[in-house]
Amino acid sequence: MGQQVNPFGFRLRVNKNWTSRWFAGSSKTYIANLLEDQKIRKLLSKRLVSSGLAAIDIERSFGSVKITVKVARPGVVIGRSGSGVDALRKSLEALSTSKVMLNVEEVKNPETSAAIAASEIARQLERRMVTKRVMSVTSEKALSRGAAGVKIVCKGRVGGAKIARSISMLKGTVPLQTLRADIDYGMATANLKDYGTVGIKVWIYKKA
């Protein structure tokens, strides 16, 4: 059996924090909040694809929900005179029973964000670009911007193969078993027209 461990869950309280931060006094409230968080994340992931979404943080207090989205291109989210943020907030308020506060933060170095790298690889594979070349270019960009190591894995009918296979690439060092290592992790799915879906996983080691 596989022994894979999520890099974020493995490092909680060491150098990572929960992406949803709230307390539920009963199991009924916990279930309602959890389902609401899932709906919020699904909506934002769908609406902010073109803005380079890196992370979604949700904090709950009494009667309010504070949502912070970290994106590479905040101008796309904000829109002209803040119209984009207002429309997005209204959509989120329709999903939540609490007052919604939406903050947009810019990712200073998007090349070293694993979530952005995974989504960019998926978008390029959907344009039928060569898989190994896309993986290599993405790795080189991250390394040139200060990353100490990059690991990328693509699984599925890569390159139009008749049988699903896995292609991996490792550049630099990625110490997955070291708790103190600052490793960013991201996943994405490329929906190919003729070959089904290809899953992408990216690990980026940010500190040497």
C-alpha positions as CSV (number, residue, x, y, z in Angstrom):
1,M,0.0,0.0,0.0
2,G,1.1,3.6,-0.6
3,Q,2.4,5.6,2.3
4,Q,1.8,9.1,0.9
5,V,1.4,11.9,3.3
6,N,0.1,15.4,2.5
7,P,3.0,17.9,3.0
8,F,0.7,20.4,4.6
9,G,-0.9,18.1,7.2
10,F,2.6,16.6,7.9
11,R,3.9,20.1,8.9
12,L,0.9,21.6,10.7
13,R,2.0,23.6,13.8
14,V,5.7,23.3,12.6
15,N,5.8,25.8,9.7
16,K,2.3,25.4,8.2
17,N,-1.1,26.7,9.5
18,W,-4.7,25.5,8.9
19,T,-6.3,27.0,5.8
20,S,-9.7,27.0,7.6
21,R,-9.6,28.4,11.1
22,W,-12.8,28.3,13.2
23,F,-14.4,26.5,16.2
24,A,-17.7,24.6,16.2
25,G,-19.5,24.0,19.4
26,S,-21.5,21.0,18.1
27,S,-21.2,18.3,15.5
28,K,-24.2,19.9,13.6
29,T,-22.4,23.2,13.3
30,Y,-19.2,21.6,12.4
31,I,-20.9,19.7,9.4
32,A,-22.6,22.9,8.3
33,N,-19.4,24.9,8.4
34,L,-17.4,22.2,6.6
35,L,-19.9,21.9,3.8
36,E,-20.0,25.7,3.4
37,D,-16.2,25.9,3.3
38,Q,-16.2,23.3,0.5
39,K,-18.8,25.3,-1.5
40,I,-16.8,28.5,-1.0
41,R,-13.5,26.8,-2.2
42,K,-15.2,25.2,-5.2
43,L,-16.7,28.5,-6.3
44,L,-13.5,30.5,-5.9
45,S,-11.4,27.8,-7.6
46,K,-13.7,28.0,-10.6
47,R,-14.0,31.8,-10.8
48,L,-10.4,32.6,-10.2
49,V,-8.6,30.3,-12.6
50,S,-7.3,33.1,-14.8
51,S,-6.0,35.1,-11.9
52,G,-3.4,32.6,-10.7
53,L,-5.0,31.3,-7.5
54,A,-2.4,30.2,-4.9
55,A,-4.4,29.7,-1.7
56,I,-7.8,30.3,0.0
57,D,-7.9,31.1,3.8
58,I,-11.2,31.0,5.7
59,E,-11.6,32.4,9.2
60,R,-14.9,32.4,11.1
61,S,-16.0,34.5,14.0
62,F,-19.5,35.1,15.4
63,G,-21.8,35.9,12.5
64,S,-19.0,36.6,10.0
65,V,-16.7,34.8,7.6
66,K,-13.4,36.3,6.5
67,I,-12.1,34.9,3.2
68,T,-8.6,35.8,2.0
69,V,-7.6,34.8,-1.5
70,K,-3.9,34.9,-2.6
71,V,-3.5,35.4,-6.3
72,A,-0.8,36.2,-8.8
73,R,-2.9,38.8,-10.6
74,P,-5.1,40.7,-8.1
75,G,-6.2,43.2,-10.7
76,V,-8.1,40.5,-12.5
77,V,-10.0,39.7,-9.3
78,I,-10.6,43.3,-8.2
79,G,-11.8,44.6,-11.6
80,R,-12.6,48.1,-12.6
81,S,-13.4,50.3,-9.5
82,G,-13.7,47.1,-7.4
83,S,-16.6,45.7,-9.4
84,G,-15.1,42.3,-9.6
85,V,-14.7,42.0,-5.8
86,D,-18.2,43.2,-5.2
87,A,-19.7,40.6,-7.6
88,L,-17.6,37.8,-6.1
89,R,-18.6,38.8,-2.6
90,K,-22.3,38.7,-3.5
91,S,-21.8,35.2,-5.0
92,L,-20.2,34.1,-1.7
93,E,-22.9,35.6,0.4
94,A,-25.4,33.5,-1.4
95,L,-23.6,30.4,-0.2
96,S,-23.1,31.5,3.4
97,T,-25.5,32.3,6.2
98,S,-22.9,34.8,7.7
99,K,-21.6,38.1,6.7
100,V,-18.8,37.7,4.2
101,M,-15.6,39.8,4.2
102,L,-13.4,39.2,1.2
103,N,-9.7,40.2,1.0
104,V,-7.4,39.9,-2.0
105,E,-3.6,39.5,-1.5
106,E,-1.0,39.4,-4.2
107,V,1.5,36.6,-4.3
108,K,4.9,38.3,-4.6
109,N,6.7,35.4,-6.2
110,P,4.2,33.3,-8.2
111,E,6.9,31.1,-9.8
112,T,7.6,29.5,-6.4
113,S,3.9,28.8,-5.7
114,A,3.2,25.1,-6.2
115,A,-0.6,25.6,-6.7
116,I,0.0,28.2,-9.4
117,A,2.7,26.1,-11.0
118,A,0.4,23.0,-11.1
119,S,-2.5,25.0,-12.6
120,E,-0.2,26.5,-15.3
121,I,1.1,23.1,-16.2
122,A,-2.5,21.9,-16.5
123,R,-3.5,24.8,-18.8
124,Q,-0.4,24.2,-21.0
125,L,-1.2,20.5,-21.3
126,E,-4.7,21.4,-22.4
127,R,-3.1,23.4,-25.2
128,R,-1.4,20.2,-26.3
129,M,2.1,21.3,-25.4
130,V,4.9,18.7,-24.8
131,T,4.6,17.4,-21.2
132,K,8.3,17.0,-20.5
133,R,9.1,20.5,-21.9
134,V,6.4,22.1,-19.8
135,M,7.7,20.4,-16.7
136,S,11.2,21.4,-17.4
137,V,10.4,25.0,-18.1
138,T,8.3,25.3,-14.9
139,S,11.1,23.8,-12.8
140,E,13.7,26.1,-14.2
141,K,11.5,29.2,-13.5
142,A,11.1,28.2,-9.9
143,L,14.8,27.5,-9.4
144,S,15.7,30.8,-11.0
145,R,13.4,32.6,-8.5
146,G,15.1,31.2,-5.4
147,A,13.6,27.7,-5.0
148,A,16.0,25.1,-3.7
149,G,14.2,22.2,-5.4
150,V,11.2,21.2,-7.5
151,K,9.4,17.9,-8.0
152,I,6.7,17.4,-10.5
153,V,4.6,14.3,-11.2
154,C,2.1,13.9,-14.1
155,K,-0.2,10.8,-14.2
156,G,-2.6,9.8,-16.9
157,R,-2.6,9.3,-20.6
158,V,0.4,11.6,-20.9
159,G,1.3,12.5,-24.4
160,G,-1.7,10.6,-25.8
161,A,-0.4,7.2,-24.6
162,K,-2.9,4.3,-24.9
163,I,-2.2,3.1,-21.3
164,A,-2.0,5.5,-18.4
165,R,1.5,6.2,-17.1
166,S,3.4,8.4,-14.7
167,I,6.1,10.9,-15.6
168,S,8.1,12.6,-12.8
169,M,10.9,15.2,-12.8
170,L,13.1,16.3,-9.9
171,K,15.5,19.2,-9.9
172,G,17.4,20.3,-6.9
173,T,16.6,18.8,-3.5
174,V,13.1,18.2,-2.1
175,P,13.4,16.7,1.5
176,L,9.8,15.5,2.0
177,Q,10.6,13.8,5.3
178,T,12.1,16.8,6.9
179,L,9.5,18.6,9.1
180,R,11.4,21.9,9.2
181,A,11.6,22.1,5.4
182,D,9.4,24.8,3.9
183,I,7.8,22.7,1.1
184,D,4.8,24.1,-0.9
185,Y,2.5,21.6,-2.4
186,G,-0.1,21.9,-5.2
187,M,-2.4,19.8,-7.3
188,A,-4.3,20.4,-10.6
189,T,-6.2,18.4,-13.2
190,A,-5.7,18.8,-17.0
191,N,-8.9,18.0,-18.9
192,L,-7.6,16.8,-22.3
193,K,-10.2,16.6,-25.1
194,D,-9.2,13.2,-26.5
195,Y,-7.3,11.5,-23.7
196,G,-9.3,12.1,-20.5
197,T,-7.7,13.7,-17.5
198,V,-4.1,14.1,-16.4
199,G,-3.3,14.7,-12.7
200,I,-0.5,17.0,-11.8
201,K,1.3,17.3,-8.4
202,V,4.0,19.8,-7.6
203,W,6.3,20.1,-4.6
204,I,8.5,23.2,-4.3
205,Y,11.2,23.4,-1.6
206,K,11.6,27.1,-0.8
207,K,14.5,27.1,1.6
208,A,18.0,25.6,1.2
